[in-house]
């Protein structure tokens, strides 16, 4: 099995090496983003569900603000922005705008380098096609000067070798596209958790029990 893989790689020509570099770079980005997003989700859950949310439900906004300030999680910075506006007796809209601003600051860190995977997948595919085209050009050039009795076998062999780069490019691109979709889904789930936490804060603020100074809306 290993010998077959090595022979397949060697017969593909020089374009197999840049495709392998693209694949290795994509795998490195995938691993880094996967562990980063997993850590973000774990810290967010610990900071919000075990720290900030219980204090908000108890209407203890000062301690909730302190808990958000002491946490290095992304959700704590977003909630801290909203709670800070709440403590300054700001309107509901101001609290919501503050949390949206905090989300805009956090979002680039969540999406960082993930989009590269789709680009690397396209590059791998294009490198494979380019390697195949150049291989076919070289094959037809060699066949033109070959003995007539050997042209058919030489052409079929050269085409088979040239197709290796396309196959390897696709074998590299397909997993990278799958990894991109998985990471994008995990990022969207984290953003959804931010929005859900913001909605919970706004609902607590809108509750007359938690905000006795709130004025009833006109009918």
C-alpha positions as CSV (number, residue, x, y, z in Angstrom):
1,X,0.0,0.0,0.0
2,X,2.8,2.4,1.0
3,X,4.8,1.5,-2.2
4,X,1.7,2.3,-4.3
5,X,1.3,5.7,-2.7
6,X,4.9,6.5,-3.1
7,X,4.9,5.4,-6.8
8,X,1.7,7.4,-7.4
9,X,3.3,10.5,-6.0
10,X,6.6,10.1,-7.8
11,X,4.9,9.5,-11.2
12,X,2.7,12.6,-10.9
13,X,5.6,14.9,-11.7
14,X,6.8,18.1,-10.1
15,X,3.3,19.6,-9.5
16,X,2.6,16.9,-6.9
17,X,4.9,18.8,-4.5
18,X,3.1,22.2,-4.4
19,X,-0.2,20.3,-4.1
20,X,1.2,18.4,-1.1
21,X,2.4,21.8,0.4
22,X,-1.2,23.2,0.0
23,X,-2.7,20.1,1.6
24,X,-0.3,20.3,4.5
25,X,-1.0,24.0,5.0
26,X,-4.7,23.3,4.9
27,X,-4.5,20.5,7.5
28,X,-2.4,22.8,9.8
29,X,-5.1,25.5,9.6
30,X,-7.8,23.0,10.2
31,X,-6.2,21.7,13.4
32,X,-5.4,25.1,14.7
33,X,-9.0,26.4,14.1
34,X,-10.6,23.3,15.5
35,X,-8.7,23.4,18.8
36,X,-9.2,27.2,19.0
37,X,-13.0,27.0,18.4
38,X,-13.3,24.1,20.8
39,X,-11.5,26.1,23.5
40,X,-13.7,29.2,22.8
41,X,-16.9,27.2,23.1
42,X,-15.7,25.5,26.3
43,X,-14.7,28.8,27.9
44,X,-17.9,30.5,26.9
45,X,-20.0,27.7,28.4
46,X,-18.1,27.9,31.7
47,X,-18.2,31.7,31.9
48,X,-21.8,32.2,31.0
49,X,-23.7,29.2,32.2
50,X,-21.8,28.8,35.5
51,X,-20.9,32.4,36.2
52,X,-22.7,35.3,34.5
53,X,-26.2,33.8,33.8
54,X,-26.9,32.7,37.4
55,X,-26.0,36.2,38.7
56,X,-28.2,37.9,36.1
57,X,-31.1,35.7,37.1
58,X,-30.5,36.8,40.7
59,X,-30.5,40.4,39.4
60,X,-27.1,40.9,40.9
61,X,-25.7,43.0,38.0
62,X,-22.7,44.3,39.9
63,X,-21.3,40.8,40.5
64,X,-22.3,39.8,37.0
65,X,-20.2,42.7,35.6
66,X,-17.3,41.7,37.9
67,X,-17.6,38.1,36.6
68,X,-17.5,39.2,33.0
69,X,-14.5,41.5,33.7
70,X,-12.6,38.7,35.3
71,X,-13.2,36.2,32.5
72,X,-11.1,36.1,29.3
73,X,-13.8,34.4,27.3
74,X,-15.4,36.0,24.2
75,X,-18.9,35.8,25.6
76,X,-17.8,37.6,28.7
77,X,-16.6,40.6,26.7
78,X,-19.9,40.8,24.9
79,X,-22.0,40.4,28.0
80,X,-19.8,42.8,29.9
81,X,-20.5,45.5,27.3
82,X,-24.2,45.0,27.7
83,X,-24.1,44.9,31.5
84,X,-22.0,48.0,31.6
85,X,-24.7,49.9,29.7
86,X,-27.3,48.4,32.0
87,X,-25.5,49.7,35.1
88,X,-25.4,53.2,33.6
89,X,-29.2,53.1,33.3
90,X,-29.1,53.0,29.5
91,X,-32.0,52.2,27.3
92,X,-32.6,48.7,26.0
93,X,-31.5,49.7,22.5
94,X,-28.2,51.1,23.9
95,X,-27.6,47.8,25.7
96,X,-28.3,45.9,22.4
97,X,-26.0,48.1,20.4
98,X,-23.2,47.7,22.9
99,X,-23.5,43.9,22.7
100,X,-23.6,44.1,18.9
101,X,-20.4,46.1,18.9
102,X,-18.8,43.5,21.2
103,X,-19.8,40.8,18.8
104,X,-18.3,42.6,15.9
105,X,-15.0,42.8,17.8
106,X,-15.0,39.1,18.6
107,X,-16.2,37.8,15.2
108,X,-13.0,38.3,13.2
109,X,-11.1,36.2,15.7
110,X,-13.6,33.4,15.3
111,X,-13.5,33.5,11.4
112,X,-9.7,34.0,11.2
113,X,-8.0,31.8,8.6
114,X,-11.1,29.6,8.1
115,X,-11.8,31.1,4.7
116,X,-8.3,30.2,3.6
117,X,-9.4,26.5,3.4
118,X,-11.8,27.1,0.5
119,X,-9.1,29.1,-1.3
120,X,-6.5,26.4,-0.7
121,X,-9.0,23.8,-2.0
122,X,-9.4,25.7,-5.2
123,X,-5.6,26.2,-5.5
124,X,-5.1,22.4,-5.1
125,X,-7.6,21.7,-7.9
126,X,-6.1,24.2,-10.2
127,X,-2.6,23.0,-9.6
128,X,-3.7,19.5,-10.4
129,X,-5.3,20.6,-13.7
130,X,-2.2,22.7,-14.6
131,X,0.1,19.7,-13.9
132,X,-2.1,17.5,-16.1
133,X,-2.1,20.0,-19.0
134,X,1.6,20.4,-18.8
135,X,2.1,16.6,-18.6
136,X,-0.1,16.2,-21.7
137,X,1.8,18.8,-23.6
138,X,5.1,17.0,-22.7
139,X,3.5,13.6,-23.6
140,X,2.3,14.7,-27.1
141,X,5.7,16.3,-27.7
142,X,7.5,13.1,-26.8
143,X,5.1,11.0,-28.9
144,X,5.7,13.1,-32.0
145,X,9.3,12.1,-32.0
146,X,8.8,8.5,-31.0
147,X,8.8,5.4,-33.1
148,X,5.4,4.8,-34.8
149,X,5.0,1.4,-33.3
150,X,5.4,2.7,-29.8
151,X,3.3,5.9,-30.1
152,X,0.0,4.3,-28.8
153,X,1.6,2.7,-25.7
154,X,3.7,5.7,-25.0
155,X,0.8,8.1,-25.3
156,X,-1.5,6.0,-23.0
157,X,1.3,5.7,-20.4
158,X,2.1,9.4,-20.5
159,X,-1.6,10.4,-20.2
160,X,-2.0,8.1,-17.2
161,X,0.9,9.7,-15.5
162,X,-0.3,13.2,-16.3
163,X,-3.7,12.4,-14.7
164,X,-2.1,11.7,-11.4
165,X,-1.8,15.4,-10.6
166,X,-5.5,16.0,-11.2
167,X,-6.4,13.0,-9.0
168,X,-4.1,14.2,-6.2
169,X,-5.4,17.8,-6.5
170,X,-9.0,16.5,-6.1
171,X,-8.0,14.2,-3.2
172,X,-6.5,17.3,-1.5
173,X,-9.4,19.7,-2.3
174,X,-12.3,17.6,-1.3
175,X,-11.2,17.1,2.4
176,X,-10.3,20.8,2.6
177,X,-13.8,21.8,1.5
178,X,-15.3,19.4,4.1
179,X,-13.1,20.8,6.8
180,X,-14.1,24.4,5.8
181,X,-17.8,23.5,6.1
182,X,-17.3,21.9,9.5
183,X,-15.3,24.8,10.9
184,X,-17.9,27.3,9.4
185,X,-20.7,25.4,11.1
186,X,-18.9,25.4,14.5
187,X,-18.3,29.2,14.1
188,X,-21.9,29.8,13.4
189,X,-22.9,27.8,16.4
190,X,-20.7,29.9,18.6
191,X,-22.2,33.1,17.1
192,X,-25.7,31.8,17.7
193,X,-24.7,31.2,21.4
194,X,-23.6,34.8,21.6
195,X,-26.9,36.0,20.3
196,X,-28.9,33.7,22.6
197,X,-27.0,35.0,25.6
198,X,-27.7,38.6,24.5
199,X,-31.4,37.8,24.1
200,X,-31.5,36.3,27.6
201,X,-29.9,39.5,29.0
202,X,-32.4,41.7,27.2
203,X,-35.3,39.6,28.4
204,X,-34.1,39.8,32.0
205,X,-33.8,43.6,31.6
206,X,-37.3,43.9,30.1
207,X,-38.8,41.8,33.0
208,X,-40.5,44.3,35.4
209,X,-39.3,42.1,38.3
210,X,-35.7,42.7,37.3
211,X,-36.1,46.3,36.2
212,X,-38.6,48.0,38.5
213,X,-37.8,51.4,37.0
214,X,-38.9,50.3,33.5
215,X,-41.9,52.3,32.2
216,X,-44.8,50.4,30.7
217,X,-45.1,50.9,27.0
218,X,-48.0,52.9,25.6
219,X,-50.8,50.9,24.0
